[in-house]
Amino acid sequence: MSATWYECKVKYRKTDETGGQKVLTEPYLVDALSYTEAEKRMTEEMAAYTSEEFKITAIKVANYAEIHPFENADRWFKSKITLIAYDEESGKERKTSMYMLIQANDVREAFDNTLHVMKNTMGEYSIPAISETAIMDVFPYFSGEEGETEMLERFNTLKASKPVAAEVQDTNEFDPTYLEESL
């Protein structure tokens, strides 16, 4: 059975670095069977997250086929994947799109992580779009059955890992004599 993901918008008061309070509305993603369960699970998760009063202002079904957390990443990106199939009867190309939620630090890393997820795909595909989402956190459902405890621990470990500052290497060739010649 595939997971149904619900995007829940939660409004709450947060204290910033200066001690002032501001009201935020942030989206979270929760795996549930129904809107009612999504609201219940979101309430439980937020109660553990904040001691302030909060309100769930909206719940909608999120259109994600898969969710992929990665280590040392702190933002969530929506990757559009277009699967390409050939219809032998009509001889035409058929395209089907799906969306994945990929954890990464920037768009380039999200693209690389999407390629990593898709590396064992047998058919042709393309990645026409990747965009950053406002999603703050993802709460998958684990029943606690044998084997799922390890999956929960792995998911939470990946989610909680802190980003490591990546060393940026400039792969562009630069010829300093070109600048001197053009002056």
N, C-alpha and C positions, 0 to 999 in steps of 0.2 A: 504494500500500500504506500503510495507516495505521500509526502508531507504536504500539508496546506499551511502556507505561511500567511500570517496576518500582520499588517503594519498598524501599530497602535500609536497614536499621538498622545503624549502625556504632558500635561501642564502642571508645573510645580514652581515653587519659589526656591532660588538657589542663592547662597551667600558667595560673593566673589572675593577676590584677594584683598580688596580694600575694606571688607567688612560690610559692604552694602548688599542689599538684597535686590534681586531682579527676578521677574517672572519669565520662565522659559517654557516653550512648547517644543518638545523634541520627539522624533519618531523612533520607535523601537520595533524589532521584528520578533514575533513569537510563533512557534509551531503549535497548532491546536487543531481540534476536530470541528469546532464551531465558533461562532462569534462569542457565545457565552463563555466557553472554555478559554478563549483568547483573553477576554476581559478578566476572568478569574486568575489566570496565570500571570497576566501583566500586573495585576494588583499585588499578587504575592511577590513578584520580582521587584517591583518598585518599593514595596514596604521594607524589603531588605536593603534597598539601595539608598533610600532617603528617609529621614525621620520627620521631614516636613509633610504637610498636607499636600496631596496631589489629586489630579482629576484626569481621567481618560476622556479626551475630547472627541476622538474619532477612531474607528476600527474599520479597516478595509482589507480585502483579500489582496495579497501581494503576488505579482506575476513572476515568481522566480522558480525555475525548474530545479536549480541546485544552489546550495550555499557552501562556500569553501573558505574556511578560515586559514590563515597562514601565519607562521611565526614572525615575530618582530614587526608586525603591521598594526596600524591603529585606525585606519579608515576603511570604509566599505565602498566598493565600486560596482556599478551595474554594467555587466558585459553583455552585449547583444551578439549572439552566435547565430549565423545563418547556415543551416544545413542544406547542402545541395545534392539533389537526387535526380537521376535521369529516368524519365518515363519511356520505357522501351516501345510501348504501343504507339504513343503519339510522337515520340522522338524529341520531346521538349524537356527542358530543364525545369525542375520544380524546386522552389526554395521555401524552407520552413524556418521561422525564427523562434528563438527561445532566449530567455534571459537568465544569467547566473549572477549571483552576488559573490564578489571576490574581495577578499581582504588584502590590502596593500598600503603602501605609503604614498604612492603617486601613480599617475596614469601609466607611465612606462612599466612600473613594477606590476600593475594590474594586468597590463597586456601580457607580460612574461608569465604571470601566474595563470592567466587564462590559457595560454599556450601549454603550460605544464599540465593543467587539468585536461585539456583536449588531446594530449599527445598520443593516447591509445585509441583514438577514434578511428574507425575503419573508413568512414566515408569522407567526402570532401566537405569542407566548411570554410567560412570566412568570418572575420570579426569586424563588422562594419562600424561599431560604436562602443566606446567605453566612456562612462561618465561617473563622477563622484556623486554619492548619495548623501543625504543628511542623516542616515540611520546611525544612531549612537551605539546600539548594542543588539546582539542577536541571542535569543533564548530558545534553543532547540528542546524538544520533548524527549526525555529518556524515561522509560518505565521503571528502571531499576532492575530489570531482569538480568540474568547472567549474561555477561558479554557486553551489555550496554554500559555498565559501570566504567569499563575501560574506555569506551567511546566518549562518555561524558568527561572523564578526566582528561583525555587527549584534546577534546574540543575546548575545554576551559583553559588548559595549559596554552594552547595556541592563541586563544583570544586574549589571555592575560599577559602574554609576553610583551616586553617593552621593545619599541623600535630601536634598532641599532643604527647609528649614523653611518650611512653607506659612503664609502670613499668613491668620489666621482672621478672617473678617468675620462679625459678628453681624447676622443678617438679621431678628431679632425686633424688633418695635417696642416701645419702652418709653416709657411716659408717666410722667414723674416726679411729675406732679400726682396720679396715681392713688394712689401710696404716701402722699402727704401727706393726701389726703382720707380714706383708710382708717384713719389714726391718730387 
